[in-house]
């Protein structure tokens, strides 16, 4: 933990910065490995055709929307763990994770129930039949393997909460190293195996998630057998912990679920403009992911450090760390904005060169969309850090309602613009930019009010 005996804010900078990078670097590398995995998977699929490329975005997002509620709820245990760790209650850290694992086991049968009906998402969005078939296949396969996603979320939250993020990095790196060659073999049919195309891509992702899950779960159980985390009756159900996890975690689960749902409506509407626009949007979002996932790592870092500071009753340290992490995210965001606006044509050609693009229509559309995304990159980076800090403090209800309202205003607007006013795809695309900037301003306002300082998450 940062030294809290330093006399001035300026003297805090160096030790806090070192601790931030100690936590953040493995998480950023971990998320970067996931970025590379998604990037390469979609690069492989682009060699099959623009429909397969677009369907991976549409189907993957739709399956994740369903998982996001449980990922948000179960993943919120990292905030509990961070505060217990800061309050020097290590045994409670391990006990909290067990309760989260129980919730993950309950959630899996619910997710399985969506497999037969997931195709109607793409049908209602009025996508082309081939896009619907590909996206349905991809989504169903990911839902079948979702047990690995939610279980590794619970196990990984232990290491995020206590600041041992290196093991999360190792697990995800190994998962990515398994995924890339496995997807190549399954998609294109190598070493005597049949070419499974888009289903092979989904199977490779599920297998890599399973590998990461086994590593994290096994390492967590090993930690529980040693001091200071070892405790009697580890597997016992603890109603008090579950109650706190549900009280603060339900808003943390509902918010991403409804927000991703709204974003999925946006994506499906963009796909309804046709295969060319769908492929262009997927290309733009593939590069946006390069920015988003590392910034998400900084948001997770904020949740860990702020949670530990609040557990140690150092609210000033929590605020100082938040602003310091936000400065780091701003520097990264500016660099990515320059990348998006500068060599845009080079970036989009990586994917567009893999399929037949009549008159360069797909690439030209992707170029415009990618440059427009640069207009929200800075706001997106800051809101992830602020959101992580507020959730670490337990300020989940206010952030939930405001964020949901903003996201669904975007979803409603894009439907009206596309299907009622029948505007072009670029005007519809701009709703995403407006939404992210407003979302950032609302979180900044909430953080500056200081109301998060008075919320009691743990005893």
N, C-alpha and C positions, 0 to 999 in steps of 0.2 A: 504494500500500500504506500501511497505517497506520504512523505513526512509531514505530519499536520502541526508540527511545532515551529515551522518556519515563520518568521515575523511579518512578512509582507507578501503581497500578491506576486510581485516580480520575482521573489526568491522561490516561489512555488513552481515556476514555469519549468525549469530544467528537470527536477525529479518527476513531476507529473507527466511531462512530455515523454520521458523515458518509460514510465509505467504504461502510458497510453500505447506506445508502439510495441511494448512487450505483449500487451493483450491484443492489439489490433492486427499486428503483422501476421500472425498465424491465421486469424479469421479472414483477413483479406486474401491471403494465399489460398486458403480453403475455398473461399467463394470464387477466386480466380480459376481454380481447378474445375469448379462446376461450370464457370463461364466457358472455359476451353472445351469442356465436354459437350455442352449444348451447341457451341459454335461448330465443332467438328461434325457432330451428328447431323446438323442441318446442312452443312457443307456436303456431306455424303448424300443426303436426300435431294439436294439441288441437282446432283448428277443424274437423278432419276427423272426429274421434271419439276415444273413450278407448282403443280398440284400437290405433290408430295411435300415440298418445302413448306407451302402455306398450311397444309393439313397438320404438320407437326406443331406449328404455332397454335392453331385453333384447337386441336385435340388436346395438346399438352396443357394449355391454359385452362380449358374447361374441366379437365380432371383435377387440376390443382385448385380451382375454385372450390370444389367439393371438399378437398382435403384441408383447405386453408383454415376453416373454422377450428378443426382439431389441432392443426399445427400451431395456431395462435393460442388456443387454450392450454395445450400441453406445454408448449414452448415458454409460456409465461412463468413456468416453475423456475426458470433461470433467474428471474427477478427475486423470487423468494429465496433461492439459494444464495444469491449475491448479498441480500440483506442479512441472512443468517450468518454468512461468512464474515461480513463486516462487524456483526454483533458478537463474534467469537463463539458461535454455537455450531461447531462442525458436524456434530451428530445429526442435527436437524437438517443439514444439507442432504445427506444420504436418504433420510426418511422421506423428505419431500419428493425426491426423484422416484421412489417406489410408488408413491401415490399417483404420480404422473404416468408411470408405466401401466398401472391398473386402468387408468382412463384411456390409454392408447389401445389396450386390449378390448375395451368396451366399444371404442369408436370404429374398429375395423369392420365388424358385421354391418354396421350402418352404411359404410362406404360401398360395400359389396352390393347392397341393394340398388345402387344407382347404375350398375353396369348395363342392365337391359334397357334403360331409358335414356342414356346419355346421348343417343343419336338424335333425339328430338330437339336438342339445343341447336344443332346445325340445320335441321329441317325447318324449324321456326324462323331461323335467321335467313332463310331463303337462299342458302348457298347452292352452288352447282352440285348435281348428284355425285359426281366423282369426288369432289372435295368432301362431301358429307360422308361417303364411304370410308375414305382414307382417315379422316379426322375421328370417326367413330371407332375404327380399329385401334388407332393410337391411344385414344382415351380409355377404352375398355381395358387394354393391357396394363396401362399405368394404374388404374383403379384396382385391378387384381393384385398388384404388387405394392399397394399403398401401406401395408402393414410395416414394411421396412422404413418408409418415410416417417411415419408417426412415432415408431419405436426409437429410431435413431435421434429424433427430435428430443424425446424425453431423456435419453442417455447422454446426448451431447450437451443438454442444458446444465448438467452437473458441472462439466468442465468449463463451460462458459461462465457460470455463476461464480466459481472459485478462482477464475482467472487462469486456469491451465488450458489454454486454447491450443497448445501445440498438438495435443492428441487429436483434436477435431481436425486440424490441418492434415495430419498424417492419414487419418481415416478417409478424408475426402480425396486426398491425392491418390491413395491406393485405389479408391473407387473409380476415379477418373482414368487411371492407368489400366484398369480392367475394362472400363466401358469403351474406350476408343477402339482398340483392336477387336473387341467382341462385336461391336456394332458394325465394323467393317466386314467381318466374317458373316454376320447374320443378315445384313442388308443386301450385300452383293452375292452371297452364297459361295463361300470359299471352303477349301479343305473337304470337299465332298458334301457339304451341307447345302440345302436348298436356299435359293435367294428369297428371303422373307420380306424384302422391301421395308415399308414403313412399320410393319409389325415387328420386324427384326430390330429396328431402332428402339422401339418401346421395350422390347425384351432385354436388350443390352442395358438400358437405363435401369430397369428393375433389378437386374443382377448386380450392377455396380452399387445400387442403393443397399442391397442385401449385404454386400461385402463391408461397406462402411458401417452398417448397423451392427454387424457381428463384432467388429473391432471396438466400437464405442461401448457396446453393452458389456462385452467381456472385460474391458479395461475398467469400467465403472464397478463391476462386481469385484474385481481384484482390489480396487481402492477401498471398498467396503469391508474387506477382511483385515485391514490394517488401521492403526490409530492415525489420526484422531477421529476418523469417521466410523470406526467399528462400533456397533451397538447391538444390544440384544433385541430379539424379535423384529429383525429388519423388515420382514415381509408382512408384518401386522398392518391392518388397515387403520389409518389414523384419521378419524372423522374431522378433527379440528384443522388439520392441514388441508384436507380435501375441501372443507368449507371455505378456507381462505383462498385456495386455488380457484374455486368456482366463483367466489365473490368478485375477485379482481381479474381472474382469467377469462370469465365469460365475455366481458366487454372486449378483452384483448383477442378473443376468438371471433366474436360476432363482427367486429370492425373489419379485420382483413377479409373475412368471408364475403360480407356485403360489398366491400370495396373492390375486391377481385371480381366479384359477380358483375359489378357495374363496369369494370374495365373489360371484362369478357364480352359484355354487350357491345362496348365500343369496338372491340376486335372483330366480332361477328358482323357488325354493321359494315366495317371496312371491307370485310371479305365478301359482303353481298354486292359490292361494286364490280365483282368479276375476278377471274383468276389473275389477271395482270396486277390489279391493285392489291389483291391479297398477297401475292408474292412480293410486291414492292414493300408493303407494310411489314411483312415478315423480315425482309432484309434490313429495313430500318431498325426494327426492334432487336434483331440479332446484335447489331452494333450498340444499341442502347443498353443491352444487357451487359456489355463490356464495362459500361459506366456504372450501372445500377448495382450489380452484385458486390463490387468492392466498396461502394458507398454504403450498402446494406451492412457490410462488415463493420464500418465505423459506427453505424447505428447500434449494432449489437455490443460494440465496445463501450459506447456511452451507457447502455443499459447495465453492463457489468460494473463499470467504475462508479457510476452514480449510485447504483444499488449498494455497493460496498461502502461508499461514503455515507449514505443515509443510514445504513445499518450501524455505522460507527458514530452516528449523530453529528456528522460534519456536513451540514447543508451548504455552507459556503464553499466547501471543497467540491461538492456536487455541481454547484453552479459554475464554478471556475473551470472544472473539467469539461463541462458541456460546451462552453464557449471556445475552449482550446481545441476540442475535437472538431467543432464546427469550422474553425479556421483551417484546419487540415483538409477538411472535406471541400472547402471553397477553392483551395489551391488545386486540388485534383480535378474539380469540376471545370475550372477555367481551362485547364490543359485539355480536357476532353471536348470542350466547346470549340477550341481552336482546331482540334482534330476533325470534328464533324463538319465544320464550315470550310476548312482548307481542302485536303485531298479527298473530298467526298466521292468523286468519280472512281478513284482507285479503290476505296473501301467497298462500294456497292458492286464493283466488277468482280470481286472475289466470288460472289454468289451468282450474279447474273451471267457470268461466262459459262456456267454449268448447264444451261438449257437454251433452247431456241427463243430468242427475244426479238420479235418482229419490230423492226425500226427502232430498236432500243427503248421501247415504250416502258418496260418494267424498270430498267435501270434509271431512266429519266425521272420516273415517278418516285423511285426510291431516293434519288438524290435530293429532291425537293422535300420529301418527308424527313429525311435525316437532318437536313439543315434546319428545318422547323423545330425538331426535337431539341436542338441546342438552346432554344429559347426557354426551356424549363429545366435544363440540367442543373443550373446553380440552385434553383429553388428546391429541386428534388433532393440534392445532396444535403441541404440544411434541414429539410423537414424530416429526413430519416434520423439524423442525430437528435433533433429536438423530440421527436416521437419516442425514440429509445429512452431518453432521459425522463420524460414524463411518465412513461409506463413503468420504469424502474421505481419511481416514487409512488406508484399506485394510482396515478391520475389517469385511469383508463375509461371512466364513464363519459366525462366531458369530451375527451379526444375521440371517443367512439362516435358520439352523436354528431359532432361537427364534421368529422371526416366522412361519415356516411352521407350526410346531407350534401356535402360538396361533390362527392363521387356520383351520387344519383342525379344530381343536377346535370352533371356532364352526360351521364347515360341517357337521360331524357332528352337533352338538347341534341345529341347526335342522332337519335332516332327521328326526331322532328325534322332536323336539317336534311337528313338523307332520304327519308321516306315520305315526308309531307311537303317540304319546300324543295326537295330534289336538288340540293346544291351539289357542287363538285366535291371530290374526295378531299381536296386540300382544305376547304372550309370546314368540313366535318372533322378533319384531323386536328384543326386548331382548338377544338373543345378540350382536348387532352392537355394542351399547353396552358390554357386558362385555368383549368382545374388544379393543376399542380402548383401554380403560383399562388392561388388563393389558399390552398391547403397549407402551404408553408407560412403564409402570413398569419393564419389562424393559430398555428402551433407556436409561433414566435410570441404572439400576443399572450397566449395562455402561460407560457413559460415565464414571461416577464411579470405576470401578476404575482408570482410566488406562492400561489395557492397550493402547489404540490408540496411545499415545505410542511404543511400541517396534516398530511394524510398519514395514517398509521397502518402500515402493511403487515408488520409482524409484532408479536408481543414484546 
